[in-house]
Amino acid sequence: MLSKSLTFRIIALSGFWIVMALILTALLLLFYYRDHIAKHYDAHVFMHLEEMVAASHLSPQGELQLSYYPSDPRFDILYSGWYWEIRHHGKVLGRSHSLGGATLDLNGLHVKEGTRIHQIVGPQDEPLRIQTLEIPAGPAGERLMLVATAPMLGIKDDVIDIAEHMLVSFVLLAAVLILAVVLQVRLALRPLKAVSRGIARIRGGRADRLEGDFPEEVQPLVDELNNLLEHSAVLLKRARNQLGDLAHSIKNPLTVINNEVGEMDEQRRELLLKQTRDIASSVEHYLSRARVFGTENVLGARSQVKAVAEDLVFVMQRIYKDRHLEFDLSGLGNCAFRGESQDLEEMLGNLLDNASKWANKRVIVHCQTGAQRLRLAVEDDGPGIPEVKTELVLSRGGKLDDTVAGHGRGLGIVRDIVGLYGGSLTLSRSGYGGLSAELELPGA
């Protein structure tokens, strides 16, 4: 799953923080830009106040005298949001043409000396940014209040315009940064991918240790894995030697016992011979189990089916040379078994031996692989086995015909070994008329 991928987690987490950082940065920049634009508008409005300061004069009769009209043409556009008024004791003495006869609502404003900046609602319910200034004018003690405004909509439009440009820029920046993270993560995790491929090669039997030049952060892991592989190989070899010694030490005394019981009476001799055969069979069975359990999941255990089959066919051709059998191995290709070659030899050897005994002229061996599984089949053109006799021949010691040489343990041994590898043995009628024995095993 993607959620379990280290690459996905790093990229997702980095992408999340990149997006969050860019969003916060964009909001901060928009805040600063809005503040800058507002100050720019305030400076523009204050310039008009200065114009009115220079042009305004109050006559002794309390009449407003303007030397000139403020120069900004927006004061002539009706309801443009750019307004000015001149007041004396709350009475409007003059106003801009843009007000169209309306009056600014200054109720609730605390006007003090000096310039003050406020926000009010204009004649068209539009938000306005307003500045007021009181100045002495005309007769002693008389003061005029000058008022000028700018539309907040202009500030908002400017901020929206820059926000749209920033959105495009920040989206492109986020995409570039995330792409850089993806490339960086893939480059940084490449050594781990190499370790994974190396382990796959070892498990597939194409190598016996991790090789390559790794970064200093990964090299200790590689060294420990190689040491573990070497240690496991040593332990496995020691266990195999001990198993062989055990088998040898038990078989020799059993041989002596079998030789000595010949002097006993028939009843006792048969009893002892049966017991020694049971002991030998049990030793063989459990040694086989122990050997397979020690090798079924060992890294590097890989056997080429064709090479093993060719060696076995060479032996079968000499054992059954008087039968002049034809062995067809053309269907083997490059199939490989994920397990020890001696186990494959024992399984395939028993199947070939059985097919060679019963075949008329031909023994065919073929295989196919898929989904890490191997299907290996041995077929012959002999009489085959009736379906009702299948369980008999699969049991140890079970024989279909007592006149044919053999102990009847071959197919039973094959079933035991293939079962230990998590596979199966299937007997069916061959398309050539005889028996088809198919093994399903781990593929490499």
C-alpha positions in Angstrom: 0.0 0.0 0.0 1.1 3.6 -0.7 0.6 4.6 3.0 3.3 2.0 3.9 5.8 3.3 1.4 8.6 5.3 2.9 8.9 7.3 -0.4 5.2 8.2 -0.3 5.4 9.2 3.3 8.3 11.5 2.9 6.9 13.1 -0.3 3.4 13.5 1.2 4.8 15.0 4.4 7.2 17.3 2.6 4.4 18.3 0.2 2.1 19.1 3.0 4.6 21.4 4.8 5.6 23.1 1.5 1.9 23.9 0.8 1.3 25.1 4.4 4.5 27.3 4.3 3.5 28.8 0.9 -0.1 29.5 2.1 1.2 31.2 5.3 3.8 33.2 3.2 1.1 34.2 0.7 -1.2 35.4 3.5 1.6 37.4 5.2 2.6 39.0 1.9 -1.0 39.9 1.1 -1.3 41.5 4.6 1.8 43.5 4.0 0.7 44.5 0.5 -2.7 45.6 1.7 -1.1 47.7 4.4 1.2 49.2 1.8 -1.7 50.0 -0.6 -3.7 51.5 2.2 -0.8 53.8 3.1 -0.4 54.7 -0.5 -4.1 55.7 -0.7 -3.8 57.6 2.6 -0.8 59.6 1.2 -2.9 60.4 -1.9 -5.9 61.6 0.2 -3.6 63.6 2.5 -2.2 65.4 -0.6 -5.7 66.5 -1.4 -6.1 67.7 2.1 -3.0 69.8 1.7 -4.5 71.2 -1.5 -7.6 72.2 0.4 -5.6 73.7 3.2 -3.8 76.0 0.7 -7.1 76.9 -1.1 -9.6 77.3 1.8 -10.3 80.6 3.6 -13.2 81.7 5.8 -14.5 85.3 5.3 -15.5 87.5 8.3 -19.1 86.8 7.2 -18.5 83.0 7.7 -18.5 82.2 3.9 -16.1 79.7 2.4 -13.7 81.1 -0.1 -11.8 78.6 -2.3 -8.8 79.8 -4.3 -9.0 76.8 -6.6 -10.9 73.4 -6.8 -8.9 70.2 -5.9 -7.2 68.9 -9.0 -8.1 65.2 -9.0 -10.7 64.5 -11.7 -12.2 61.7 -9.7 -13.7 64.3 -7.4 -16.0 65.2 -10.5 -17.2 61.6 -11.1 -20.5 61.0 -9.3 -20.2 58.5 -6.4 -16.7 57.6 -7.3 -15.8 57.2 -3.7 -13.4 60.1 -3.9 -15.1 62.8 -1.9 -14.2 66.0 0.0 -16.1 68.3 2.3 -15.3 71.5 4.2 -17.2 72.1 7.4 -17.6 74.9 9.9 -19.3 74.1 13.2 -20.8 71.0 11.6 -22.2 72.9 8.7 -21.1 71.8 5.2 -19.7 74.9 3.4 -18.4 73.0 0.4 -18.3 69.6 -1.1 -17.0 67.7 -4.2 -19.2 67.3 -7.3 -18.8 63.5 -6.9 -21.1 63.6 -3.8 -24.0 64.8 -6.0 -25.5 66.9 -3.1 -25.2 64.1 -0.6 -23.4 64.5 2.7 -20.9 62.3 4.4 -22.1 60.7 7.6 -19.5 61.6 10.3 -21.6 60.7 13.3 -19.7 58.7 15.8 -16.3 60.0 14.7 -14.0 61.5 17.3 -12.3 64.3 15.4 -9.3 65.7 17.1 -6.5 68.0 16.1 -4.2 66.7 13.4 -4.9 64.2 10.7 -7.0 61.2 11.6 -7.8 58.2 9.5 -11.2 56.4 9.9 -13.5 54.1 8.0 -17.1 55.1 7.2 -20.0 54.1 4.9 -20.5 56.4 1.9 -23.6 57.6 0.2 -24.0 54.4 -1.8 -23.3 52.2 1.2 -19.7 51.7 -0.1 -16.9 51.5 2.5 -14.7 54.6 2.5 -11.3 55.4 4.0 -11.6 58.9 5.4 -9.1 61.5 6.7 -10.0 64.7 8.7 -8.0 67.7 9.5 -8.9 70.9 11.4 -7.2 74.1 10.5 -7.5 77.8 11.6 -9.2 79.9 9.0 -10.3 83.5 8.7 -11.3 85.3 11.9 -9.4 84.5 15.1 -10.5 81.4 16.9 -12.5 80.1 13.9 -11.5 76.6 12.5 -12.5 74.7 9.4 -12.7 70.9 9.3 -11.5 69.4 6.1 -12.6 65.9 5.0 -11.3 63.8 2.2 -12.1 60.1 1.3 -10.9 57.3 -0.9 -12.9 54.1 -1.8 -11.9 50.9 0.1 -13.0 49.1 -3.0 -9.9 50.3 -4.8 -7.7 48.8 -2.0 -9.7 45.5 -2.3 -9.3 45.4 -6.1 -5.6 45.9 -5.9 -5.2 43.2 -3.3 -7.4 40.8 -5.3 -5.3 41.5 -8.4 -2.0 40.8 -6.7 -3.5 37.7 -5.0 -4.5 36.3 -8.4 -0.9 36.8 -9.7 0.5 35.3 -6.4 -1.8 32.3 -6.7 -0.4 31.4 -10.1 3.2 32.0 -9.0 2.9 30.1 -5.7 1.1 27.1 -7.4 4.0 26.9 -9.9 6.5 27.3 -7.1 4.8 24.5 -5.1 4.8 22.2 -8.1 8.5 22.9 -8.6 9.4 22.4 -5.0 7.4 19.1 -4.7 9.0 17.9 -7.9 12.4 18.7 -6.4 11.4 16.8 -3.3 10.4 13.8 -5.4 13.7 13.8 -7.2 15.6 14.3 -4.0 13.8 11.5 -2.2 14.2 9.1 -5.1 17.9 9.9 -5.3 18.4 9.6 -1.5 16.5 6.3 -1.3 18.2 4.8 -4.3 20.7 2.9 -2.1 17.8 1.3 -0.2 16.3 0.2 -3.6 19.7 -1.3 -4.4 19.7 -3.2 -1.2 16.2 -4.5 -1.9 17.2 -5.6 -5.4 20.3 -7.2 -4.0 18.3 -9.2 -1.5 15.9 -10.3 -4.3 18.9 -11.5 -6.3 20.1 -13.5 -3.3 16.7 -15.0 -2.7 16.5 -15.9 -6.4 19.9 -17.6 -6.2 21.6 -15.2 -8.6 24.0 -13.9 -5.9 25.2 -15.0 -2.4 25.9 -11.6 -0.9 25.2 -7.8 -1.3 27.7 -6.1 -3.6 28.0 -2.5 -4.5 29.2 0.9 -3.4 26.8 2.3 -0.7 26.7 5.6 1.2 28.3 5.5 4.6 24.8 5.7 6.3 23.7 2.5 4.5 27.0 0.6 4.4 26.7 -0.6 8.1 23.3 -2.2 7.2 24.8 -3.9 4.2 27.8 -5.2 6.2 25.4 -6.6 8.9 23.3 -8.3 6.3 26.3 -9.9 4.6 27.6 -11.1 8.0 24.1 -12.6 8.8 24.1 -14.4 5.4 27.5 -15.8 6.0 26.6 -16.9 9.6 23.4 -18.5 8.4 25.3 -20.4 5.7 27.8 -21.7 8.2 25.0 -22.8 10.6 23.2 -24.5 7.8 26.3 -26.4 6.6 27.0 -27.5 10.1 23.4 -28.7 10.6 23.6 -30.7 7.3 26.9 -32.3 8.3 25.4 -33.3 11.7 22.3 -34.7 10.0 24.5 -36.8 7.7 26.6 -38.0 10.7 23.4 -38.9 12.5 22.0 -40.8 9.5 25.3 -42.7 9.1 25.6 -43.5 12.9 22.1 -45.0 12.9 22.2 -46.9 9.6 25.4 -48.8 10.5 24.0 -50.3 13.7 20.7 -51.1 11.9 22.7 -53.0 9.2 24.5 -55.0 11.9 21.2 -55.9 13.6 19.7 -57.0 10.3 22.7 -59.2 9.7 22.6 -60.8 13.2 19.0 -61.6 13.3 19.4 -64.1 10.5 20.3 -66.8 13.1 17.1 -66.3 15.1 13.9 -68.2 14.6 11.6 -67.0 11.9 9.0 -65.3 14.1 11.5 -63.3 16.1 13.5 -62.5 13.0 10.5 -61.1 11.1 9.6 -59.1 14.2 13.0 -57.5 14.5 13.4 -56.9 10.8 10.0 -55.1 10.8 11.1 -52.9 13.7 14.5 -52.1 12.0 12.7 -51.2 8.8 10.3 -48.9 10.7 13.3 -47.3 12.4 15.1 -46.8 9.1 11.9 -45.4 7.5 11.4 -43.0 10.4 15.0 -41.8 10.3 14.8 -41.2 6.6 11.5 -39.4 6.9 12.5 -37.1 9.7 15.9 -36.4 8.3 14.2 -35.4 5.1 11.9 -33.1 6.9 14.7 -31.5 8.9 16.8 -31.0 5.7 13.9 -29.4 3.9 12.9 -27.2 6.8 16.4 -25.9 6.9 16.5 -25.0 3.2 13.0 -24.1 2.0 13.3 -20.4 2.8 17.1 -20.0 2.7 18.3 -17.0 0.7 20.0 -18.0 -2.5 18.6 -21.6 -2.7 17.9 -21.9 -6.4 18.1 -24.8 -8.8 17.8 -25.0 -12.6 15.3 -27.7 -13.5 16.8 -28.5 -16.9 20.3 -29.1 -15.5 19.0 -31.5 -12.8 16.7 -33.3 -15.2 19.5 -33.8 -17.7 21.7 -35.4 -15.0 18.9 -37.7 -13.9 18.0 -38.7 -17.5 21.6 -39.7 -18.0 21.3 -42.0 -15.0 17.9 -43.4 -16.1 19.2 -44.2 -19.6 21.8 -46.5 -18.1 19.6 -48.1 -15.5 16.9 -48.8 -18.2 19.2 -49.1 -21.2 17.5 -52.4 -22.3 14.2 -50.6 -22.6 15.4 -48.0 -25.2 13.3 -45.2 -23.8 13.0 -41.8 -25.3 13.2 -38.9 -22.8 11.8 -35.5 -24.0 13.1 -32.5 -22.1 12.3 -29.9 -24.7 9.5 -28.3 -22.6 11.8 -27.3 -19.6 13.1 -24.0 -20.9 14.6 -21.8 -18.2 12.4 -23.0 -15.3 14.0 -22.7 -11.8 13.1 -24.2 -8.5 13.5 -22.0 -5.3 15.0 -24.7 -3.1 17.9 -27.1 -2.8 19.0 -29.1 -5.8 19.3 -32.3 -3.9 15.6 -32.0 -2.9 14.7 -31.4 -6.6 16.8 -34.4 -7.5 15.0 -36.6 -5.1 11.6 -35.6 -6.2 12.2 -35.5 -9.9 14.4 -38.7 -9.7 11.6 -40.7 -8.1 9.1 -39.5 -10.7 11.5 -40.3 -13.6 12.3 -43.7 -12.1 8.6 -44.4 -11.7 7.8 -43.2 -15.3 10.8 -45.3 -16.7 9.5 -48.5 -15.1 6.0 -48.1 -16.6 6.5 -46.2 -19.9 6.2 -48.0 -23.2 8.6 -45.8 -25.2 8.4 -42.2 -24.1 8.9 -40.1 -20.9 8.1 -36.4 -21.2 9.2 -33.8 -18.8 7.9 -30.2 -19.1 7.4 -27.2 -16.8 6.0 -23.7 -16.6 6.3 -20.8 -14.2 4.1 -17.9 -13.1 3.4 -15.9 -9.9 6.6 -17.3 -8.3 5.3 -20.8 -8.6 6.7 -23.7 -10.6 4.6 -26.5 -12.3 6.8 -29.4 -13.2 5.2 -32.5 -14.8 6.6 -35.9 -15.7 4.4 -37.9 -18.2 4.7 -41.3 -19.8 2.9 -43.4 -22.4 2.4 -46.4 -20.2 -0.7 -48.0 -18.7 -1.2 -45.3 -16.1 -2.8 -45.7 -12.7 -6.5 -46.1 -12.0 -8.0 -43.2 -10.0 -9.1 -45.5 -7.2 -5.4 -46.6 -6.7 -4.0 -43.1 -6.4 -3.9 -43.0 -2.6 -2.3 -46.5 -2.5 0.7 -45.5 -4.6 1.1 -42.2 -2.8 1.5 -44.0 0.6 5.0 -45.2 1.6 5.4 -48.8 0.7 2.2 -48.8 -1.5 2.8 -50.7 -4.8 0.4 -51.1 -7.7 2.2 -54.3 -9.0 4.4 -56.4 -6.8 6.1 -58.0 -9.8 7.8 -54.7 -10.6 11.0 -54.0 -8.8 11.1 -51.4 -6.1 10.0 -50.7 -2.5 6.9 -48.6 -3.3 8.2 -45.6 -1.3 9.1 -43.3 -4.2 5.8 -41.3 -4.7 5.3 -41.2 -0.9 8.7 -39.6 -0.4 8.0 -37.1 -3.2 4.7 -36.1 -1.6 6.4 -35.6 1.8 9.1 -33.4 0.4 6.8 -31.4 -1.9 4.4 -30.8 1.1 7.3 -29.4 3.2 7.9 -26.8 0.4 4.2 -25.8 0.6 3.5 -27.4 -2.8 1.5 -30.4 -4.0 1.7 -33.6 -6.0 -1.1 -34.4 -8.5 -1.6 -37.6 -10.3 -3.8 -37.8 -13.4 -4.2 -39.4 -16.8 -1.6 -38.2 -19.3 -2.4 -37.0 -22.8 0.1 -39.6 -23.9 -2.0 -42.4 -22.4 0.0 -43.1 -19.2 0.5 -41.3 -15.9 1.0 -37.5 -15.5 2.6 -36.6 -12.2 2.6 -32.8 -11.7 4.5 -31.0 -8.9 3.6 -27.5 -7.8 6.6 -25.9 -6.1 8.1 -22.4 -5.3 9.5 -20.9 -8.4 12.6 -18.8 -8.8 
